[in-house]
Amino acid sequence: MSKTNITVRFSDIDMAGNVHNSKYLSYFEQARIDFLTQISGLNWDWRKQGLLIGRIEVDYIHPLHLRDKVFIKTSCDHVGNKSFTLSYTLFKKTQDGELLCTRGRSILICMNFETNLSVPIFQEWRKYLMKSATS
């Protein structure tokens, strides 16, 4: 599991004063990159071996606002042959602790971009993903 702090920017806010629904996908992307960097390190060649997003789900529970202190916990839920599922739980800090605001999931497909074909989950990642999925 990884934890990513998110900064809510003024440009994330809609006319009603809430974070616009589309911005949550960017927040999940930032958390996903942090999670994947733990697996792959900084020297992974994403242009050769990378990922495609097969599906994204978002459940909005409570709105976010400018200056909210926000963080996302990212974990692996499922490991298949060529794909895996990451789950995101987005919280904001409150006076009483933490409030769950959003849940999300993404199915990620491993790709070899030199052949433009899906491939089995990269061997370097499988052990870490399996461990995360059982934690």
Buried (B, 14 or more C-beta within 10 A) or exposed (E): EBEBEBEBEEEBBEEEEBBBEEBBBEBBBBBBEBBBEEBBEEEBEEEEBBBEEEEBEBEBEBBBBEEBEBBBBBBBBEBEEBBBBBBBBBBBEEEEEEBEBBBBBBBBBBBBBEEEEBBEBBEEBBEBBBEBBEE
